[in-house]
């Protein structure tokens, strides 16, 4: 079986998050999407930690489910911590995701953070004045099964490689403890191709998660784990160590990362260099030509992920270095020819596709989404697994054509920049322009 996992989300106790992001609401949306494993989020918050204790029960070692109902959704203890501190004469702002093997371990971690001045009641994603390195040391002293995953690693303002407040390498941030960083999270503005170009990431796992602040955003990016052997592995068999070992790429583990599900990275809100107030953005070639000063107001623009990746890359991956493999339902997997990395697929969430089909009407799009899901069909079954004939029967011919365009990577995107999401167009006069070539390809 495939285990679609979304390991980084947020609860109602985090800022700017839907009040419906409680455990029942998260489980309900995960079920609609077809997500088997979802992060609890925010376990550092005392009130949320109590809700987790009261409402979840351990189904297997380190894996939890709702007490109130028996369903397939499983939870794993994850949270995000924001570290703001000075290092090397510069203010650093780095977000890290932490995976826990048990609630008891979580209690110990929270006590240690409070000892060091952390106000865990302030927000579900706490802001601490503890360096990323010191947090990692604290975690490993408590339990060496804890994992720390640098979050959305290219986001300009709050990430390890961020252009505004990050580092130029993992070792610069974590020193000799960098060896305990087994994986990273791509974030919405980068895809695996971009991360394959970074020397330090060649042998580390690449993970994708939604960072969702509401139920509909769950699974907009995800990581798919698969059994290593041809065995009848069920969700009831899942243990924390299976996920941890897959991320560590432990050859003795039961699971491995099969592939990741990605945004088209241009849709991310920091892909291009730009200045939102002046509505100016530059591609990488334009940035190299014009610099990063806004031509309207003469203030520095926010350096985009595309340019930042290029600055830190040890090599350039071109289209000739990739191959595109379509499975029997026409889903395109992007692979590197050297087979050093796990493949990925790029997707547009179903609700976004339905929004375009319904001329931008949120009411009609949501109504159609609920009608489709109400038939007992999961969103990821529509996006990844159903044949075109089945999709046409379920949602009509236009939905079938839209899914085909997405699976074949023929969408167009007006790239995001400086906090503005990019805009994806599935059709974009696609049917009237049969000769139009594939518009989504390797970035460099």
C-alpha positions in Angstrom: 0.0 0.0 0.0 1.0 3.6 -0.3 1.0 5.8 2.8 0.3 9.4 1.8 1.6 11.5 4.6 1.3 15.2 5.5 3.8 15.8 8.3 3.7 19.5 8.7 0.3 21.3 9.4 -1.0 23.6 12.1 -3.8 23.5 14.7 -6.3 26.1 15.8 -3.8 27.3 18.4 -1.4 28.7 15.8 -1.8 32.2 14.4 -4.0 32.7 11.3 -5.3 29.2 11.4 -8.9 28.1 10.9 -10.8 27.3 14.2 -11.9 24.1 12.5 -8.4 22.7 12.7 -9.1 20.5 15.6 -8.4 16.8 15.7 -11.8 15.8 14.4 -11.6 18.4 11.6 -8.1 17.4 10.6 -9.0 13.8 10.5 -12.1 14.5 8.5 -10.2 16.5 5.8 -7.4 13.9 5.8 -10.0 11.3 5.0 -11.5 13.3 2.2 -8.1 13.8 0.7 -6.9 10.2 1.1 -4.1 11.1 3.5 -3.3 8.1 5.6 -0.9 9.8 8.0 -1.1 13.4 9.2 0.9 15.4 11.8 -0.8 16.4 15.0 1.0 19.8 14.7 1.6 22.2 17.6 2.2 19.7 20.4 4.4 22.3 22.2 1.2 24.2 23.0 0.0 23.1 26.5 -3.8 23.3 25.7 -3.3 21.5 22.4 -1.1 18.9 24.0 -3.9 18.2 26.5 -6.4 17.8 23.6 -4.1 15.3 22.0 -3.9 13.4 25.2 -7.6 13.4 25.7 -8.7 12.7 22.1 -6.1 10.4 20.6 -5.1 6.9 21.5 -2.0 5.0 20.4 -2.8 2.5 17.7 0.8 1.4 17.4 4.1 2.6 18.7 4.3 6.3 18.2 1.2 6.4 15.9 -2.2 7.6 17.1 -5.8 7.6 16.0 -9.0 9.3 17.3 -10.7 7.7 20.3 -14.1 8.9 19.1 -14.2 6.9 15.9 -12.5 4.1 14.1 -11.2 5.3 10.8 -8.1 5.0 8.6 -6.5 8.3 9.5 -3.4 8.1 11.7 -1.6 10.8 13.5 2.1 11.3 14.2 3.4 13.8 16.7 4.9 16.8 14.8 5.3 20.5 15.5 7.1 23.5 14.1 9.3 25.8 16.1 10.5 29.2 15.1 14.0 30.1 16.3 15.0 33.7 16.2 18.6 34.3 17.3 21.9 35.9 16.4 24.8 33.9 14.9 27.7 35.1 12.9 26.8 38.7 13.3 23.4 38.3 11.7 19.9 37.7 13.0 18.7 34.2 12.0 15.1 33.2 11.7 14.8 29.5 11.1 11.7 27.2 11.3 12.2 23.5 12.1 9.7 20.6 12.2 10.1 18.1 15.0 8.9 14.5 15.0 8.4 12.7 18.3 8.2 9.0 19.1 5.8 9.5 22.0 3.8 11.8 24.2 6.0 11.1 27.2 9.0 12.4 25.1 6.9 15.5 24.2 6.4 16.3 27.9 10.2 16.2 28.5 10.9 18.4 25.5 8.3 21.0 26.6 9.8 21.1 30.1 13.3 21.8 28.6 12.0 24.5 26.3 10.2 26.2 29.2 13.4 26.1 31.3 15.1 28.1 28.5 12.5 30.8 28.6 10.1 29.6 25.8 6.5 30.9 26.2 4.7 27.8 24.8 1.2 29.3 25.5 1.8 32.2 23.2 1.3 30.3 19.9 1.0 26.8 18.5 4.2 27.5 16.6 6.3 29.0 19.4 8.9 31.6 18.9 12.1 30.8 20.9 15.4 32.5 21.3 17.2 29.2 21.1 19.4 28.4 18.1 18.6 25.6 15.7 21.8 23.8 16.9 20.9 24.1 20.6 17.4 22.8 19.9 18.8 19.8 18.1 21.2 19.2 21.0 18.3 19.4 23.5 16.2 16.9 21.5 19.0 14.3 21.1 19.8 14.5 24.8 16.2 13.6 25.6 15.7 10.9 23.0 17.8 10.1 19.9 14.7 8.9 18.1 13.5 12.4 17.7 13.9 13.9 14.2 14.5 17.5 13.3 13.6 18.5 9.8 14.4 22.0 8.5 11.1 23.4 7.3 10.3 25.0 3.9 14.1 25.5 3.6 14.1 28.3 0.9 11.5 30.7 2.3 13.3 34.1 2.4 12.3 35.1 5.9 12.0 32.0 8.0 14.2 29.1 6.8 17.7 27.6 6.9 18.6 28.7 3.4 16.4 31.8 3.4 17.8 34.8 1.6 16.9 37.2 4.4 17.9 35.4 7.5 19.2 32.0 6.8 22.6 30.2 6.3 24.5 29.1 3.2 24.8 25.5 4.4 23.5 23.0 6.9 27.0 22.8 8.5 27.0 26.6 9.0 23.8 26.2 11.0 24.3 22.9 12.8 28.0 22.4 12.9 29.1 18.8 13.6 25.4 18.0 14.4 24.5 18.4 10.7 25.0 14.7 10.4 21.7 14.3 12.4 19.7 16.2 9.8 18.4 13.3 7.7 15.9 15.2 5.6 14.6 18.6 4.6 11.2 20.0 3.5 11.0 21.6 0.1 8.3 24.2 0.8 5.8 25.4 -1.8 8.2 27.6 -3.8 10.8 24.9 -4.6 10.5 21.4 -6.1 13.0 18.4 -5.8 14.8 19.4 -9.0 15.9 22.6 -7.3 17.0 20.8 -4.2 18.9 18.1 -6.2 21.3 20.8 -7.2 22.5 21.4 -3.6 25.6 19.3 -2.7 24.6 18.9 1.0 21.2 17.5 0.0 22.5 14.8 -2.4 22.2 12.0 0.2 19.4 13.4 2.4 15.7 12.7 2.1 13.5 15.3 0.5 10.1 15.6 2.1 7.1 17.7 1.2 4.2 18.8 3.4 1.3 21.2 3.1 2.0 23.6 6.1 -1.8 23.8 6.0 -3.7 26.4 8.1 -7.1 25.1 7.1 -8.6 21.7 6.2 -8.9 22.3 2.4 -5.1 23.0 2.2 -4.2 19.6 3.7 -2.2 17.5 1.2 -1.4 20.4 -1.2 2.1 18.9 -0.9 2.8 15.4 0.7 5.2 12.6 1.0 4.3 9.1 -0.1 5.9 6.1 1.8 5.8 2.6 0.4 6.8 -0.8 1.8 10.2 -2.0 0.7 9.0 -5.6 0.2 6.1 -7.1 -1.5 4.3 -7.7 1.8 0.7 -7.0 2.9 1.6 -3.9 4.9 -1.5 -2.2 6.4 -2.0 1.1 8.0 -2.5 -0.8 11.3 1.1 -2.0 11.0 2.5 1.5 10.9 4.9 2.6 13.6 6.9 5.8 14.3 10.1 4.0 13.7 9.0 3.0 10.2 8.6 6.6 9.2 11.8 7.7 11.0 13.8 4.9 9.4 12.4 5.8 5.9 13.5 9.4 6.4 16.9 8.2 7.7 17.1 5.8 4.6 17.9 3.0 7.0 18.3 -0.2 4.9 16.7 -2.3 7.7 13.5 -0.2 7.7 10.1 -1.4 6.6 9.3 1.6 4.5 11.0 4.0 2.1 10.0 7.2 0.5 8.3 6.3 -2.8 7.8 9.8 -4.2 6.6 13.3 -3.2 3.6 15.3 -4.3 4.5 18.8 -5.2 3.1 22.2 -6.1 4.3 23.5 -9.4 7.0 25.7 -7.6 6.1 28.8 -9.5 2.8 28.8 -7.6 4.6 29.3 -4.3 4.5 32.8 -3.0 8.3 33.4 -3.0 9.4 31.8 -6.2 10.5 34.9 -8.1 12.4 37.9 -6.8 10.0 40.8 -6.3 8.4 43.7 -4.5 4.7 43.2 -3.7 3.9 46.8 -3.0 5.1 47.9 -6.4 3.8 44.8 -8.1 7.3 44.1 -9.7 8.9 40.7 -10.0 12.0 39.4 -11.8 12.8 35.9 -13.1 16.3 34.6 -12.4 17.6 35.9 -15.7 16.0 39.3 -15.1 17.5 39.4 -11.5 20.9 38.7 -12.9 20.6 41.5 -15.4 18.8 44.1 -13.3 19.8 43.3 -9.7 17.5 43.2 -6.7 16.6 46.9 -6.4 13.0 47.7 -7.2 12.9 49.9 -10.4 9.8 51.6 -9.0 10.7 52.6 -5.5 14.5 51.9 -5.4 14.2 49.7 -2.3 15.6 46.2 -2.1 13.3 43.5 -3.4 12.8 40.1 -1.7 15.2 37.6 -3.3 13.2 34.7 -4.7 13.7 31.0 -4.1 14.6 30.5 -7.7 17.6 32.9 -7.5 18.6 31.7 -4.0 18.8 28.1 -5.2 21.0 29.2 -8.1 23.3 31.0 -5.8 23.9 27.9 -3.6 23.8 25.3 -6.3 26.9 23.1 -6.9 25.5 22.0 -10.3 22.9 22.9 -12.8 20.3 20.3 -13.6 18.9 20.7 -17.1 16.1 18.9 -18.9 18.6 16.5 -20.5 19.5 15.3 -16.9 15.9 14.3 -16.3 13.4 11.8 -17.7 9.6 11.8 -17.5 7.9 8.5 -16.8 4.2 8.2 -17.3 2.3 5.4 -15.5 -0.7 3.6 -16.9 -3.1 6.4 -15.9 -0.9 9.1 -17.5 0.5 10.5 -14.3 4.0 11.9 -15.0 6.8 11.1 -12.6 9.9 13.4 -12.8 13.1 11.4 -12.3 16.8 12.1 -12.4 18.7 10.0 -15.0 21.3 9.0 -12.5 18.6 7.6 -10.2 20.1 9.1 -7.1 16.8 10.6 -5.9 13.2 9.7 -5.3 10.9 10.9 -8.1 8.1 13.4 -7.7 4.8 14.4 -9.3 3.4 17.9 -9.6 -0.2 18.5 -8.8 -2.9 21.2 -8.6 -5.3 20.6 -5.7 -8.8 19.5 -6.9 -10.6 22.5 -5.4 -8.3 24.8 -7.5 -9.1 22.9 -10.6 -12.8 23.0 -9.9 -12.5 26.7 -9.2 -11.2 27.3 -12.7 -13.8 25.0 -14.3 -16.5 27.0 -12.5 -15.3 30.4 -13.6 -13.8 31.4 -10.3 -16.9 30.7 -8.2 -15.9 29.3 -4.7 -19.5 28.3 -4.0 -19.9 26.2 -7.1 -16.4 24.8 -6.8 -17.0 23.7 -3.2 -20.4 22.3 -4.0 -18.9 20.2 -6.8 -16.0 19.1 -4.6 -18.4 17.9 -1.9 -20.6 16.1 -4.5 -17.5 14.2 -5.8 -16.1 13.4 -2.4 -19.7 12.5 -1.2 -19.5 9.5 -3.6 -16.9 8.0 -1.3 -14.0 8.9 -3.6 -10.8 10.4 -2.2 -9.3 13.5 -3.7 -5.9 11.8 -4.4 -7.7 9.0 -6.1 -9.0 11.6 -8.6 -5.7 13.3 -9.0 -3.4 10.3 -9.1 -5.1 7.0 -9.6 -8.4 7.1 -11.6 -8.4 6.5 -15.3 -9.6 9.3 -17.5 -12.8 7.4 -18.3 -13.5 7.0 -14.6 -12.9 10.7 -14.0 -15.3 11.7 -16.8 -17.9 9.5 -15.3 -17.4 11.0 -11.9 -17.0 14.7 -12.7 -17.6 15.3 -16.3 -15.5 15.7 -19.5 -14.1 19.1 -18.5 -12.7 17.8 -15.2 -11.2 14.8 -17.1 -9.4 17.2 -19.6 -8.2 19.3 -16.7 -6.7 16.3 -14.8 -5.1 15.2 -18.0 -3.4 18.5 -18.5 -2.1 18.6 -14.9 -0.9 15.0 -15.1 1.0 15.8 -18.3 2.5 18.9 -16.7 1.0 21.2 -19.3 -0.3 23.9 -16.9 0.9 27.5 -17.1 1.8 29.5 -14.0 2.2 33.2 -13.4 4.9 33.0 -10.7 4.5 34.1 -7.2 6.8 36.6 -5.4 7.3 38.5 -2.1 4.4 36.9 -0.3 2.0 36.7 -3.3 1.0 33.2 -4.5 1.5 32.4 -8.2 -1.6 31.8 -10.3 -2.0 28.4 -12.0 -4.0 28.1 -15.2 -4.9 24.7 -16.3 -6.7 25.5 -19.6 -5.3 28.9 -20.6 -6.7 28.4 -24.1 -5.0 25.0 -24.1 -7.5 23.3 -26.4 -7.3 26.2 -28.9 -3.5 25.9 -28.9 -2.8 22.3 -29.6 0.6 23.2 -30.9 1.6 24.8 -27.6 4.6 23.0 -26.1 5.0 21.9 -22.6 5.3 25.0 -20.4 6.4 23.4 -17.2 9.9 22.0 -17.4 13.2 22.0 -15.5 13.9 25.4 -14.0 17.5 25.9 -15.0 
